[in-house]
Amino acid sequence: MVKDFDELDVYKLLLGLSEWIYDITSEFPKEEKYNIISQLRRAVTSIGANLAEGYGRFHYKENVQFCRNARGSLSETKHFMIFSKNRGYITQDILNEFLKRYRELQVKINNYIKSIGKHSV
């Protein structure tokens, strides 16, 4: 049985994604420090933060809403990764790796949302 959010498989994957994107953005042009780097890092860390905050909420409906916010932040991260590829900051291979992780996390977040509803009854 899961005792806290950091034991959730989906959270572990989100944390790994955040760390990976932090590493990638450290190679971006320095003039992007307060632009795309900052926005991309905020978006990706928001995914796990929302999942964690939802887990800490008392009512399952609040938890679900924060998970939906996490899913939205995942989509926002996808936008910034596509933009980064278009600007030449990342390669197609890096974008493809991100998209693979993105699809996996979409499914896992959706399944987690479904499981929250089942446990609330």
MILUM-946398 format. One record per residue: residue number from 1; residue in three letters; x, y, z of N, C-alpha, C in turn. Coordinates in steps of 0.02 Angstrom, whole numbers, plus 50000, padded with zeros to 5 digits. Layout:
BEGIN
k; r; nc1; nc2; nc3; cac1; cac2; cac3; cc1; cc2; cc3
NUM; ala; X; Y; Z; X; Y; Z; X; Y; Z
...
This chain:
BEGIN
k; r; nc1; nc2; nc3; cac1; cac2; cac3; cc1; cc2; cc3
1; met; 50042; 49940; 50000; 50000; 50000; 50000; 50044; 50063; 50000
2; val; 50025; 50111; 49960; 50062; 50173; 49953; 50047; 50217; 50015
3; lys; 50100; 50241; 50047; 50092; 50282; 50107; 50099; 50357; 50093
4; asp; 50132; 50374; 50038; 50139; 50445; 50020; 50151; 50450; 49945
5; phe; 50143; 50511; 49919; 50145; 50522; 49847; 50211; 50501; 49815
6; asp; 50266; 50506; 49852; 50331; 50490; 49821; 50341; 50415; 49811
7; glu; 50293; 50375; 49833; 50296; 50303; 49820; 50256; 50283; 49757
8; leu; 50220; 50331; 49729; 50180; 50317; 49669; 50227; 50309; 49609
9; asp; 50215; 50258; 49568; 50255; 50248; 49508; 50252; 50308; 49462
10; val; 50192; 50337; 49454; 50184; 50394; 49409; 50225; 50453; 49434
11; tyr; 50228; 50463; 49500; 50268; 50518; 49527; 50342; 50507; 49513
12; lys; 50365; 50445; 49522; 50436; 50430; 49509; 50454; 50445; 49436
13; leu; 50409; 50428; 49390; 50421; 50443; 49319; 50422; 50518; 49307
14; leu; 50377; 50554; 49340; 50375; 50627; 49333; 50438; 50660; 49359
15; leu; 50462; 50635; 49415; 50523; 50662; 49444; 50582; 50649; 49396
16; gly; 50584; 50590; 49367; 50637; 50575; 49319; 50633; 50620; 49258
17; leu; 50573; 50634; 49234; 50564; 50678; 49177; 50589; 50748; 49194
18; ser; 50573; 50772; 49253; 50595; 50839; 49275; 50671; 50843; 49276
19; glu; 50702; 50793; 49304; 50776; 50793; 49308; 50807; 50790; 49239
20; trp; 50778; 50750; 49194; 50803; 50744; 49126; 50797; 50811; 49089
21; ile; 50741; 50845; 49096; 50731; 50909; 49062; 50777; 50963; 49092
22; tyr; 50788; 50961; 49158; 50837; 51007; 49187; 50905; 50997; 49156
23; asp; 50925; 50935; 49146; 50990; 50921; 49115; 50992; 50947; 49043
24; ile; 50939; 50934; 49006; 50936; 50956; 48936; 50939; 51032; 48931
25; thr; 50900; 51067; 48972; 50898; 51140; 48967; 50962; 51173; 48991
26; ser; 51003; 51137; 49027; 51068; 51166; 49047; 51113; 51178; 48986
27; glu; 51095; 51146; 48930; 51133; 51154; 48868; 51103; 51207; 48821
28; phe; 51047; 51236; 48840; 51015; 51287; 48798; 51058; 51350; 48798
29; pro; 51048; 51394; 48749; 51085; 51457; 48748; 51072; 51498; 48811
30; lys; 51123; 51529; 48837; 51118; 51567; 48899; 51066; 51623; 48895
31; glu; 51057; 51653; 48835; 51008; 51707; 48829; 50936; 51683; 48840
32; glu; 50926; 51617; 48841; 50860; 51589; 48853; 50847; 51575; 48927
33; lys; 50894; 51593; 48971; 50888; 51577; 49042; 50821; 51601; 49072
34; tyr; 50800; 51661; 49056; 50738; 51688; 49085; 50679; 51681; 49038
35; asn; 50688; 51645; 48985; 50634; 51635; 48937; 50615; 51561; 48935
36; ile; 50634; 51527; 48882; 50613; 51457; 48872; 50638; 51411; 48927
37; ile; 50699; 51421; 48950; 50726; 51377; 49003; 50682; 51382; 49065
38; ser; 50669; 51443; 49086; 50629; 51453; 49146; 50558; 51426; 49138
39; gln; 50528; 51439; 49081; 50459; 51416; 49070; 50455; 51340; 49066
40; leu; 50502; 51310; 49031; 50503; 51237; 49024; 50514; 51203; 49091
41; arg; 50560; 51230; 49130; 50573; 51201; 49196; 50513; 51209; 49242
42; arg; 50481; 51266; 49241; 50422; 51276; 49283; 50366; 51229; 49262
43; ala; 50356; 51221; 49197; 50303; 51177; 49173; 50315; 51105; 49194
44; val; 50376; 51080; 49185; 50389; 51010; 49200; 50388; 50996; 49275
45; thr; 50412; 51043; 49315; 50410; 51031; 49388; 50340; 51039; 49415
46; ser; 50298; 51076; 49380; 50229; 51085; 49401; 50190; 51019; 49397
47; ile; 50210; 50976; 49352; 50174; 50912; 49344; 50177; 50873; 49410
48; gly; 50237; 50859; 49433; 50246; 50822; 49495; 50220; 50859; 49556
49; ala; 50228; 50925; 49556; 50205; 50966; 49612; 50129; 50962; 49619
50; asn; 50094; 50964; 49563; 50021; 50959; 49565; 49999; 50890; 49588
51; leu; 50033; 50838; 49565; 50017; 50771; 49586; 50026; 50764; 49662
52; ala; 50082; 50791; 49687; 50096; 50789; 49759; 50044; 50828; 49799
53; glu; 50028; 50888; 49775; 49980; 50929; 49812; 49911; 50895; 49814
54; gly; 49892; 50866; 49758; 49828; 50831; 49756; 49826; 50773; 49805
55; tyr; 49882; 50737; 49809; 49886; 50680; 49855; 49875; 50702; 49927
56; gly; 49898; 50762; 49942; 49891; 50788; 50010; 49823; 50818; 50027
57; arg; 49780; 50822; 49978; 49713; 50850; 49989; 49668; 50799; 50023
58; phe; 49622; 50823; 50063; 49578; 50780; 50102; 49526; 50745; 50058
59; his; 49496; 50782; 50013; 49440; 50755; 49974; 49465; 50730; 49906
60; tyr; 49440; 50673; 49885; 49464; 50643; 49822; 49450; 50688; 49762
61; lys; 49396; 50728; 49763; 49381; 50773; 49707; 49436; 50826; 49699
62; glu; 49463; 50849; 49755; 49519; 50897; 49751; 49580; 50863; 49722
63; asn; 49592; 50801; 49743; 49649; 50764; 49717; 49643; 50756; 49641
64; val; 49584; 50739; 49618; 49573; 50731; 49546; 49586; 50796; 49509
65; gln; 49563; 50852; 49537; 49573; 50916; 49504; 49647; 50932; 49498
66; phe; 49686; 50919; 49550; 49758; 50932; 49546; 49792; 50884; 49496
67; cys; 49766; 50824; 49490; 49793; 50778; 49440; 49777; 50803; 49370
68; arg; 49719; 50833; 49362; 49702; 50863; 49296; 49749; 50921; 49282
69; asn; 49765; 50960; 49333; 49813; 51014; 49325; 49881; 50986; 49304
70; ala; 49900; 50930; 49335; 49964; 50898; 49317; 49963; 50877; 49244
71; arg; 49907; 50850; 49222; 49900; 50830; 49152; 49906; 50891; 49105
72; gly; 49878; 50947; 49126; 49884; 51008; 49088; 49956; 51033; 49084
73; ser; 49991; 51028; 49140; 50062; 51047; 49140; 50104; 51001; 49096
74; leu; 50085; 50939; 49092; 50119; 50893; 49048; 50111; 50915; 48975
75; ser; 50051; 50936; 48957; 50039; 50962; 48889; 50077; 51027; 48877
76; glu; 50081; 51069; 48927; 50119; 51131; 48922; 50193; 51115; 48909
77; thr; 50218; 51065; 48944; 50287; 51043; 48935; 50298; 51019; 48863
78; lys; 50249; 50983; 48837; 50254; 50960; 48767; 50261; 51019; 48720
79; his; 50220; 51071; 48731; 50225; 51131; 48689; 50295; 51160; 48690
80; phe; 50324; 51167; 48749; 50390; 51197; 48754; 50444; 51152; 48724
81; met; 50435; 51087; 48727; 50483; 51042; 48696; 50479; 51046; 48619
82; ile; 50418; 51050; 48592; 50411; 51059; 48520; 50442; 51126; 48499
83; phe; 50427; 51178; 48536; 50456; 51244; 48522; 50532; 51241; 48524
84; ser; 50559; 51207; 48574; 50632; 51200; 48581; 50662; 51165; 48521
85; lys; 50628; 51114; 48496; 50652; 51078; 48437; 50650; 51125; 48377
86; asn; 50596; 51163; 48369; 50590; 51209; 48313; 50643; 51264; 48314
87; arg; 50665; 51283; 48374; 50717; 51334; 48381; 50787; 51304; 48375
88; gly; 50791; 51238; 48371; 50856; 51205; 48364; 50893; 51194; 48430
89; tyr; 50856; 51199; 48486; 50887; 51189; 48551; 50893; 51116; 48570
90; ile; 50850; 51074; 48541; 50853; 51002; 48552; 50849; 50967; 48484
91; thr; 50872; 50905; 48483; 50870; 50866; 48422; 50803; 50830; 48415
92; gln; 50791; 50803; 48357; 50731; 50762; 48346; 50732; 50701; 48390
93; asp; 50791; 50672; 48401; 50796; 50613; 48445; 50774; 50629; 48516
94; ile; 50794; 50687; 48541; 50774; 50708; 48609; 50699; 50719; 48611
95; leu; 50672; 50752; 48560; 50600; 50763; 48558; 50563; 50696; 48555
96; asn; 50588; 50649; 48515; 50556; 50583; 48511; 50557; 50548; 48579
97; glu; 50613; 50552; 48614; 50617; 50522; 48681; 50567; 50555; 48728
98; phe; 50562; 50621; 48724; 50512; 50656; 48765; 50442; 50633; 48748
99; leu; 50426; 50629; 48683; 50358; 50609; 48663; 50341; 50539; 48686
100; lys; 50390; 50495; 48687; 50379; 50427; 48714; 50361; 50431; 48788
101; arg; 50399; 50470; 48826; 50384; 50479; 48897; 50317; 50514; 48907
102; tyr; 50304; 50563; 48866; 50242; 50601; 48869; 50181; 50554; 48863
103; arg; 50182; 50512; 48812; 50126; 50466; 48801; 50118; 50418; 48861
104; glu; 50173; 50393; 48886; 50171; 50348; 48944; 50142; 50383; 49005
105; leu; 50163; 50445; 49016; 50139; 50482; 49074; 50066; 50502; 49066
106; gln; 50044; 50517; 49006; 49973; 50532; 48995; 49930; 50473; 49018
107; val; 49950; 50414; 48997; 49912; 50354; 49015; 49914; 50343; 49091
108; lys; 49973; 50350; 49120; 49980; 50338; 49192; 49942; 50389; 49234
109; ile; 49943; 50452; 49213; 49904; 50503; 49250; 49830; 50488; 49243
110; asn; 49807; 50472; 49183; 49736; 50456; 49173; 49715; 50395; 49214
111; asn; 49758; 50344; 49216; 49742; 50284; 49256; 49742; 50301; 49330
112; tyr; 49787; 50344; 49351; 49789; 50365; 49421; 49725; 50403; 49439
113; ile; 49703; 50447; 49395; 49640; 50483; 49407; 49582; 50433; 49414
114; lys; 49579; 50384; 49371; 49526; 50333; 49374; 49529; 50295; 49441
115; ser; 49591; 50280; 49463; 49597; 50242; 49525; 49577; 50283; 49586
116; ile; 49586; 50347; 49584; 49566; 50391; 49640; 49491; 50387; 49647
117; gly; 49455; 50391; 49591; 49382; 50387; 49593; 49357; 50321; 49620
118; lys; 49391; 50267; 49603; 49371; 50200; 49627; 49381; 50194; 49703
119; his; 49433; 50224; 49729; 49448; 50219; 49800; 49405; 50265; 49843
120; ser; 49368; 50309; 49811; 49329; 50357; 49849; 49261; 50330; 49870
121; val; 49241; 50274; 49840; 49175; 50247; 49853; 49173; 50209; 49918
